[in-house]
Amino acid sequence: MGVAATALMATLALTACGGEQAPSERESVSVDPSAEAATVNGQTIYVSDVEMEARMKGLIRDNERLEPESVEFNEILDQLIEIKLLAMEALSRGLDEEPEAQHRLQTARDNILGNILLEHIADDKVDDAAIRKMYDAQVQLLVLGDEAHVRHILAPTKDAIDKIVAELRGGAEFSVLAAKRSTDQATRMDGGDLGYMTADDATPEFAKVIRETPSGGISRPFEDQMGWHVVKIDEVRKESPPSLEELRGPIVQFLRRTQLEEILKQLRGEAEINKKTSPRNSRLDAPVEPKPAPAKPAAAAPAPAVTTPSPALATPAPATPSPSTAVPAAPPLSTEAPTVITPKPQATTPPKPAVAPPASAPAATPAPASQPTTPATPQ
């Protein structure tokens, strides 16, 4: 190929590209939050816009930055670009003037503002001191039972387990025999270790044996749906209370719900509200019986009541409204003490045939309402 032909092909290649800069030649994005990350038909998306969206998604903490060249930054930037494109197209079609669109836009704005208010209140009121105070009250009221450190050997038949029991009575070490003879592949190499559990944590068959067998003792053989077992109780001790971190999530959720109820009660009392509907079916319009003024300073409110410990945490329903719906009315205010049901620590060696299936984890507190992060498919 001649020099002229080579030059012509190079010229055609540049023309086909339309003069677009190669990725390596594009202007790099500054890490300055006020810097431009992109423009869409003349509208600017700033680095700070991308980082705020990342914080709302939980990708970075409040004081962290997102590297503009990272995959995460560019994924969020692409989403914001697509959202802007769809919004611009909707405006160009006049869709924002439709009554339903007006209602949804106003409702979304109200929801977002309400959520921002609740975030500020929660930041002020729900601090480590308040969380610790409720946790300490719960621990003080807990009634903790005994928990046993349990080992077991599993065998397929009554004859097989009887032979194992005979070896144990002859002086064989339980953990060594479990490693050799147990058919429970999940625990045999740990000497049949099932960890610490209470009778309430176990299946009915195991619960009966745990109650009957003393510390250091070996149980009688017994059968359940898995086969035949013999159990050793290594130790019996008082059940440990859940840690602060285990209860932090439900406590924070409850305290935020309490703050929501308090601020709504205050705002209703200060506002002039004229409803045109009958108060007969309205929770908010139900008459409140006046309470006589106390003759002496009121006693401190009782500590939160605690029910019998259970594997699941009972927490109030989330109070944060969805961005696409109207703000739901708060539930009736209650004068009763809050209830936080404390979970039991779970055994550490999965899977454990003796442990009943764990209850579902508590629902996480929803993130504050925000603009949609993934554009919806146009109808």
Order of alpha helices (4+ residues) and beta strands (2+ residues): alpha-beta-beta-alpha-alpha-alpha-alpha-beta-alpha-alpha-beta-alpha-beta-beta-alpha
